[in-house]
Amino acid sequence: MMTTPARWLGPGSNLMIGSHSMDRLFEQFFGYAGANQENGTPTYALPVDILETEDAYQLYATVAGVPKERVEVTFENGMLSLSVNAAPFDVQGKLIRQERPWGNWSRKLELPKEVDPAHIVAEFEGGVLAVRIPKATKVKPVRIAIGAADASTEG
């Protein structure tokens, strides 16, 4: 059996040579590539998971390493907006590889019309943002009884 020898990357080698092209392919396909704002800060699309239950929509986004104060959730005109500002960490030494992105993460999601915006709740724990968007209670038709005309008004 023939094996391919492992390639050792010596000091000063770029450790990301093999992964760059695959990373670019995934970033282009999934839309997570960083776009730069005017000030040069990278901006990324925040990946989310959305679940639907009988009475609500539940949204999850991983924002590990970001303090709660740098996470914002807003709702306006049927649009749920999530924004996260992940600052770069202070490097003590020579950075050899950086895969954890920093910068701004944002996502805007148009919600179905039948939600109850007054009761949207966001929680942040263990690096996971969880947003519960309750569905509005469905209005059921009310049956109106038809009465007889009043006979005392004849005259």
N, C-alpha and C positions, 0 to 999 in steps of 0.2 A: 504494500500500500504506500502510495506516494503522498507526502504531506507538503503543504506550502509553508516555507519558513516564515516565521513571524518577523515583521519588519520593525526594527528598533528605531525610534526617533531620538536622535541624540540631542544634547543641549543646544538650544537655539532653534530647534526645528519647530515648524508650525504644527502644533498638535491637532489643528482643525482641518488639515488639508483634505482628508478623506470625507469629511462630513459636510463641507461647504455646499457642494452641488446638490446633495440630497436635501439639505436644509432649505435651499432656495426653491427646490421643487415643491416641498411641502408648504412653504410660506406662500408661494404663488397660488397653489391649488386651494388652500384653506383660508387664505386672506389674512394670515397673522403677521405678515411682513411689516416691519416698521416703516412708517412714513414720517418724514420730518416736518415739524411745524416750523413757523417762521424763526423761532429762537433756536432751532437745531435739536430740540428735545424729541426723541423718537416717540411716535404714537402708534399703538397697536389696537387691533380689534380684540376685545375681551371675550374669550371663549366662555360659553355658558351651557348649562344643561337645564332644560325646562321639562317639568313633569306636569301632567294634568290629572287632578283628582276630581271626584264628584262635585266638590264645592270650591275648589281653588286651583290656581296655577302656582307651581313652586319652582323658583329659579335658583340655581346654584352657580357660583363663580369662585374659582380659586384665586386668592390674592395673598398668598403666603408672604410673610415678611413685611407686610405693609400695615402700619398702625391704623386703627379704626378711624382716626381723625383725618386720614388721607383718602377715605372712601366716601363717595357721595351717591345717594340714590334720590332721584326726583321723578315726579310724575306730572305731566302737563299736556293737555289737549290729546289724551289717549296715547301718549308716548312715555314709556318708562326709560329713563336715562341712567346709566351706571357710569361712574368715572372713578378712576384710581390713579393716584400719583405715586409711583414707586421711585424713590430717589436712589441714586447709586450709593453703594456703601463705600466707606472710607477704606482704601486699600493700604495695607501695611505690608509692603514688599512688592515683588514683581508679579504682576498678573500674568499667568501662563495661559489660562483659558477662561472665557466668560460666556456662560450659556444662559444664566439667569438674566432676562432682560430687565432693564429699568426704563423709566420714562412714564408716559401717560397711557393708560388703558381706558378705552371707553366703548360703550355699546348703547345703541338706541333701539328699542323694541316697540313696535306698534302693538298695543294690546287689543284684544277683542272688545267690542262695545259693551258687552254684558259683564263688566267687572265693577267691583265696589271700591273706587279709589280712596274713599275715606278710611278704609280699614286695611290698606296695604301696610305690611310690617316687614322691616328689614332687621336681620340679626347678623352679627359678625363674631365667629368663634373659631379658633384654631386655624386661621388663615382662609376660612371659607365664608363667603358672603351668601346668605340665604334670604331670599325675598319671597314672601307669601302674598299672592294677589288673589283675594277672595272673589268668587263669582258673585254677581248681583243676584238677589233672590228673584226668581221668576214670578212675574205677575200672572196670577191665574184669573181666568175669566169669572166674573160674578154673574150668577143667574138673577135676573130681575123678574120679580113676580108681576104678572099682569092682573090688575084689579078690574072690577066692574065699574062702569060709569055711575056717578052719584045720581040716583033717581029723584031726589028731593028738589032738584033745580028745575024740574018741569013745571010749567005753569000755566 
